[in-house]
Amino acid sequence: MVEAYVLVTVGIGKVHDVVEELKSLDCVKYIDAVTGPYDVITRIQARDLGELTKTVIQQLHKIDGVIDTTTAIVIDL
């Protein structure tokens, strides 16, 4: 299992809509709207790196209002 934090930049006035859309995705484990350089931080889960990549590109990027994402993969120490 692979998990990652996805830091999302959202268009003006779209944060609520993006958060609601993210809630509908099975891969999303946590969502927070935040202040600072990003608007939303979410933690997602996938079977492997390939599925994680597809999820970000094919699902998150297609949400109306999402401008950009930065993905930080969680590592085991």
N, C-alpha and C positions, 0 to 999 in steps of 0.2 A: 504494500500500500504506500502511496506517495501523497504527501500533503504539502500545500503551499499557501502562503499569504499572497493575495492579489490586491495590490494597491490601485485603486481606480480613480481616474480623473473623470468628472462628470460635468456635462453642460449646465449652464446656469438654469436654475429652476427645475432640474430633473432628478435631484437626489432622491426624493421620495419615490418617484416612479422606478428608478433603477433599483433601489433597495427592495421594493415590492416584487420586481421581476426576479431578482437574485433569490429571494425567499422561495420561489417556485422551483428552483433547480435542486435536484437530489444531491448533487455533489457539494453543495454549499453547507458548511457546518456552522459557521459563525459569520455575522455581518455587523459592522458598526459604521455609522456615519461619524466622521471625525473632522476636526479643524486642521489646518496646516496645508502642506503642498498637495495632499490627496483629499478626496471627498468621502470615499468609502474604502474600508479595509475589510476584506472577507477572507476566510480560510476555507479552502476547498480540498476535496479528497478524490483520488483516482486510483485505479488498479496499478498503473505504471506511468512512466514519464510520457509515453506516447499518448495515452488517454488524457493526461493532464494538459498536454499541449493542445490537443483537439478541443478540449473543454474550453480553454481560454480563447482560442481563435474562433471556434465555431459557435460557441454559446455566449460567452461574456461579451466579446467584441460586437456581436450582433444586437445587443440590447440597445434600444433607442435611448440616447443620452450619454452612453459611454464614449468618451473621447479617446482615452488611452489607458493602458494598464502596465503595471510593473509587477513581475512575478518573482517571489522569493521562496524557493523550495526549502522546506524544513529538512534539516539533516540530523542524523543521530550522532551523538558524541560518545 
